[in-house]
């Protein structure tokens, strides 16, 4: 039985970020926390087990492209044990090569989404949502999918008031 519970699931990365510099809180994490706070949702961060991703932007970009090309499914830490209790799941992702990080696929493929509504959100530096909502929908096969939110990572990182305001406007536009 669904209880109108909401969950925010996200993947985020720290270290050197294009157009942002070296960060200690990921761009997508900032957005995820704002969304969860604004709508009273639970939150879960997808983390790679034994994370060996580089902190260097260029090296990370090369690593993630290799992962995408082979369809990697990295092991992740933990899970949402009460996933069946949620009917609305916001999924947050950085835009890596017009796609989600492969670790988000690992999470998505662990669960049954047939009775869920998915709402994507993406941080980027010029690529917007790209094909990410379509890839999410194909991987999860949800009951429904609502319009996504995208924001520049440098805006999320350096102008949190503007970021929060944009999130609130978007949430109102999609009925939250």
ABEGO torsion letter per residue (X at the ends): XBAGBBBBBBBBBBEBBBGAEBBABBAAAAAAAAAAAAAGBBBBBBBBBGBABBABAAAAAAAAAAAAAAGBBBBBBEBBAAAAABABBBBBBBBBGGBBBAAAAAAAAABBAAABBBBBBBBBAGAEAEAAAAAAAAAAGBABBBBBBBBBAAAAAABAAAAAAAAAAAAAAAGX
